Amino acid sequence: MDPSAVWRDKQHKWRIEAYRAPDLRFAIFATNGTTESAPLWLFGMSALARWLMTHAISLDDLESD
């Protein structure tokens, strides 16, 4: 399953991949140079919005990858 969109924060600590299958879900990866974590799966826009708020990441901090 390929992501339909991918974003990174400006510090490149996080990578967010969006998937449409059959609902909208997001995989969040913590990145550190060449290594990355297992994905944290979030289901729906409200879950992504809560995650971004708890990590103090605004939409302006995201860049397309």
C-alpha positions in Angstrom: 0.0 0.0 0.0 1.6 3.3 -1.1 0.9 6.5 0.8 -1.2 9.1 -1.0 0.8 12.0 0.7 3.9 12.3 2.8 4.9 15.2 5.0 7.9 16.0 7.3 8.2 18.5 10.1 10.9 21.2 9.6 13.3 19.6 12.1 12.9 16.2 10.3 12.0 14.5 13.5 8.7 13.2 12.3 7.4 11.8 9.0 3.6 11.5 8.4 2.2 9.3 5.6 -1.5 9.5 4.6 -3.3 6.4 3.3 -6.9 6.0 1.9 -7.9 2.4 2.5 -11.0 2.3 3.0 -10.9 5.1 5.6 -8.4 7.9 6.0 -5.5 6.8 8.2 -2.1 8.2 9.0 1.2 6.5 9.8 3.6 8.6 12.0 7.3 7.7 12.1 9.9 9.2 14.5 13.0 9.7 12.4 16.6 10.1 13.6 19.1 10.3 10.7 19.0 6.9 9.0 16.8 5.1 11.5 13.1 5.4 12.1 10.5 4.0 14.5 7.7 1.6 13.9 4.6 3.5 12.7 2.0 4.9 15.0 -1.3 4.5 13.2 -3.9 7.3 13.6 -7.4 6.9 12.2 -9.1 10.1 10.9 -8.3 13.8 10.7 -9.3 14.4 14.3 -6.7 11.9 15.6 -4.0 13.6 13.5 -5.1 17.0 14.7 -4.8 15.9 18.4 -1.4 14.3 17.8 -0.1 17.5 16.1 -1.4 19.7 19.0 0.2 17.5 21.7 3.5 17.6 19.9 3.2 21.4 19.3 3.5 21.0 15.5 1.5 23.5 13.4 0.5 22.9 9.8 3.0 25.6 8.8 5.7 23.4 10.2 5.0 20.6 7.7 6.6 20.3 4.3 5.9 17.9 1.5 8.3 15.1 1.1 
